[in-house]
Amino acid sequence: MTLAPLGGVATPLRDFVGRLFQILGRDVRIVAVPRRLALVAGAVLERIAQATGGAEPPLTAYGAMILGWSQTFDLTAAREILRWTPRRDPLAALDWALRERAACAKS
């Protein structure tokens, strides 16, 4: 999956998640799962959560759909109407956000 939430720069989700966990000092192992299997697993986990009154499951059918297909966001309206352009690409934005989060936690 490719993600382009900021900066209009397509960034593979694997790179984004890898950077996130690296900054947080946590190990992560990203495993490719067939889309259909992920959708079925998400639906089953949702039903179990509903039947048992449990918390939100770690994977839902919606989550599987979002993670299973490329997501890009058109920034044209923001550029044309608001005259806004991103200052950071997705990985730089992640670095910035987590630095700010850490600074806020210290104060």
C-alpha positions, 0 to 999 in steps of 0.5 A, spaced: 500 500 500 502 507 498 500 512 503 500 520 501 497 523 507 502 529 507 506 533 501 503 530 496 508 525 495 507 517 495 510 513 501 509 506 501 506 504 508 511 499 510 516 505 510 511 510 514 510 504 519 517 502 519 519 509 521 514 510 526 516 504 530 524 506 529 523 513 532 519 510 538 524 505 539 520 499 538 521 493 533 516 491 528 515 485 523 511 487 517 508 481 514 504 481 507 497 478 508 493 476 502 487 482 501 481 477 501 484 473 508 485 480 511 478 482 509 475 475 512 479 476 518 477 483 520 470 481 519 470 475 523 474 479 529 468 484 528 463 479 529 467 476 535 467 483 538 460 484 537 458 477 540 462 478 546 461 485 548 469 486 547 473 492 545 474 494 538 478 488 535 485 489 532 483 488 525 476 490 522 474 489 515 474 497 514 481 497 516 483 491 512 480 495 506 484 501 508 491 497 508 489 493 502 489 498 497 493 504 495 490 511 498 492 517 495 489 524 497 488 530 492 491 536 495 489 540 489 483 544 492 487 546 498 493 549 493 488 552 489 483 555 494 487 556 500 493 557 497 496 551 502 502 547 500 505 542 505 512 543 508 514 536 509 513 530 505 510 524 509 516 521 513 519 528 515 512 530 517 512 523 522 519 525 524 516 532 526 510 530 529 513 525 534 518 530 536 513 535 538 509 529 541 515 528 545 517 535 547 509 536 549 510 530 554 516 533 557 513 540 559 
